[in-house]
Amino acid sequence: MKLEKKIRKLSEGTINRIAAGEVVERPFSVVKELVENAIDADATRIDITLGAGGKSLIIVSDNGHGMTPDDMMLAIERHATSKLPEGDGGDRLFRVSTLGFRGEALPSIGAVAKMTITSRPIENSDTHEAQKNAPISAMQLDITAGKIGDLKPASGTQGTRIEVRDLFFATPARLKFLKSDRAETTAVGDVVRRLAMAYPGVGFSLTSEGRRSFAVTTEPDGSDASRLNRLAAVMGQDFGQNAVPVLAERETEKGHMRLTGFAGLPTFNRASAQMQYLFVNGRPVKDRLLNGAVRGAYQDFLARNRHPAVALFIELDSSEVDVNVHPAKTEVRFRDPGLIRSMIVGALRTALAEAGHRASTTVADTALRSFSVPSYGRGGGEKPSAPPMMNSTQMQDAADSLQGGFAQLSGYEAPPQTHEDQSGEPHISSFGNENISESVDAYPLGLARAQLHETYVLAQTGDGLVIVDQHAAHERLVYERMKEDMAAQGVERQILLLPEVVELESAEADRLMGRSAELAEIGFVLESFGEGAVLVREIPTLFRGADVKQLVQDLTDEIADLGAALAIKEKLEEICSTLACHGSVRSGRRLNGAEMNALLREMEATPHAGQCNHGRPTYVELKLADIEKLFGRR
């Protein structure tokens, strides 16, 4: 029998549960909504408690302005909010200045769980006339699977405490989609950490199964130092020690646009992009445009499988960004995405250039951990057997050798000792001691003292020593010079003897031709060639002999994915990097003192000299205090 399909209105309970499915996905969604409400309530302290990863218990307490009984009854109704301006103007959703604004969180949570709200409002001059002479007490309200109980007095301090038990008990089918307790706790921790990074003026704590897993105190002000302290507390102290400040400002028709934050040095990198945090008007967001901009800024400093650590904060007029894209409010759309991207790329590259030759401190830490210190004498191993006894001639030879080694490393010009190398040709060991009267304190990378294995330059600084990989360092210097020449003279182009016709989808061809002016700047001259095809007349000289059709397809895919022709720019820089590698000082080449010191001085004057073109460090600096620890002198 054929069923008659009638349109009917869903019940209120079903409507609420459908809405809850959009807002409340997992325990971290509940925590996110409640913590954002607390921040909007001007709280300076927020405490979160979890049970079973948030499945059995979630408690969020704050010291914000609290709610009156009337506010509490309104707050649990769908689409009731205090965060949008009055009136019915169509632009209200495009001028959102708070984290929450939909009025869906509390009713959605109450529809699928057992929720108890306890709140006590702040006492102020706007208190109702009948309540002015009476003390304001806390009130409590219970909601179970959408059923609202009665308001009743309760004990509580100023602020709001929301307790959520048995999440999804009213929708059992959702429970099977939840992950393990540990995975849910980790997801909640990520949400809390992101919000803590955005609001250093708020103290946070997260307790799970009776154990406090995260806690930060309120930072005193909104200065860069306070911001960096909070970021270091969340991202790790290593990030705080190896980050450079980022700042860019633009004036637009709608007002002032500002980008601030901190970016990790290229040598402080990770295997994934999990340490990339982006915030728009205080809202943690995940956006392909922003992630692509970060990748573009670091593209010639890191290997493809390495990712930088950054925390960037964008502040702009609320009308320039649409946060009403998804109920989870983690996605945004910009009115002018190209401007945002260029600002991020420019600011990051400027910040990294100002860091100069600086490399991350973790490079030295890694080097120190690689040293193996003998453990005998401390109960950790057997004492090695004594070396064989030497006769007087052997002892004298060893003393002479030791004296010569100290003389060479200390700057004392010992008489040159000629010896045979592996090729059989005599040579004189050469060290950078031509100007030993000059203080090592005058240069950040010190003065060259020796060359080790014809590969590494050993330099003495005022408080330690520096070991430089001569090939990696010179490779970066050559590469930076090539980039400067390209910027000054433009990309050299080659006219194809026979223009190449590339067949594409109609939409792809239109998208590509829409960027033809930008592509011409990097050496690609394209013309429209009928429906769904383009004609390639010129290509960058560096791509001589390359597969033109594949290059054009790569361009099309990259523009569709990120809105910018990053792939070809990366290929150009990759070729420059390869040429720089082949044209730089090779390992195994013997350098004299002047050459070694010239290399050090040029590194100090060249941006990004702390890492080679593949993201590896070009030098390791060891402080004297660390060296003394290796020998037990500290």
KARAKA-V637774 format. One record per pair of residues at least 12 apart in sequence whose ideal C-beta (glycine too) atoms are under 6 Angstrom apart, sorted by the first residue. I is the first residue (numbers start at 0). J is the second residue. Records with the same first field share a line. If there is no record, write none. Layout:
I=J + J
//
This chain:
12=145
15=110 + 145
16=110 + 170
18=107
19=107 + 110 + 111
21=326
22=103 + 107 + 326
23=107 + 108
26=53 + 183 + 187
27=186 + 187 + 190
29=57 + 108 + 163
30=187 + 190
31=190
32=104
33=59 + 161
34=194
35=98 + 99
36=99
37=61 + 63
38=98 + 198
39=97 + 98 + 99
40=63 + 64
41=63 + 64
42=61 + 62 + 63
43=201 + 217
44=62 + 202
45=61 + 203
46=60 + 204
47=59 + 205
48=206
49=207
51=180
52=180 + 183 + 184
53=183 + 187
54=166
56=164
57=163
58=162
59=161
60=160
61=158 + 159
62=158
63=158
64=121
65=118 + 119 + 120 + 121 + 157 + 158 + 159
66=118
67=120
68=138 + 150
71=140
74=105
75=105 + 106 + 109 + 142
77=106
78=102
79=102
80=102
82=97 + 99 + 100
83=100
92=323
93=318
94=317 + 318
95=317 + 322
96=317
108=163
109=142
110=145
111=167 + 169 + 170
112=163 + 165 + 166
113=143 + 164 + 165
114=142 + 163
115=141 + 162
116=140 + 161
117=137 + 139 + 153 + 155 + 160
118=159
119=137 + 155 + 157
121=157
122=135
136=152
137=153 + 155
138=150
139=151 + 153
144=169
184=207
188=213
191=203 + 205
192=233
193=283
195=215 + 233
196=230 + 233 + 276
197=278 + 281
199=218 + 225 + 226 + 229
202=216 + 217
203=215
215=232
227=239
230=310
237=361
238=308
240=360
241=263 + 264 + 267 + 359 + 360
242=261 + 263
243=262 + 350 + 354
244=261
245=260 + 262 + 346 + 350
246=259
247=342 + 346
249=342
253=316 + 318 + 319
254=316
256=315
257=314
258=313 + 342 + 346
259=312
260=310 + 311 + 312
261=310
262=309 + 347 + 350
263=307 + 308
264=359
265=300 + 301 + 610 + 614
266=358 + 359 + 362 + 609 + 610 + 616
267=359 + 361
268=301 + 305 + 307
269=306
271=306
272=306
274=308
275=293 + 309
276=310
277=289 + 311
278=312
279=313 + 320 + 331
284=329 + 331
285=329
288=336 + 340
291=561
292=340 + 343 + 344
293=309
295=344 + 565
296=344 + 347 + 348
298=569
299=572
301=614
302=613 + 614
305=614
319=334
320=333
352=606
356=602 + 603 + 608 + 609
357=609
358=609 + 616
362=616 + 619
363=619 + 620 + 621
366=619
367=625
370=629
407=430
408=448
410=432 + 435
415=427
429=591
430=448 + 449 + 592
431=447 + 592 + 595 + 596
433=592
439=459 + 460 + 461
440=461
443=603
444=458 + 465 + 599 + 603
445=458 + 459 + 460 + 465
446=458
447=592 + 595 + 596
450=590
453=587 + 589
454=586
456=469 + 595
458=599
462=622 + 623
463=621 + 622 + 623
464=621
465=618 + 620
466=619
467=618
468=617
469=584
470=584 + 585 + 586
471=611 + 617
472=602 + 617
473=583 + 584
474=579 + 580 + 583 + 611 + 612
475=608 + 611
476=601 + 605
477=579 + 582 + 583
478=576 + 579 + 612
479=605
481=575 + 579
490=521 + 522 + 539
491=540
492=522 + 537
493=540
494=537
498=534 + 536
499=535 + 547
500=528 + 532 + 534
501=533 + 548 + 551
502=532
503=531
505=530 + 531
507=555
508=531 + 533
510=558
511=533 + 555
512=527
514=558
521=567
522=539
524=536 + 537
535=547
541=571 + 574
553=566
554=567
576=612
//
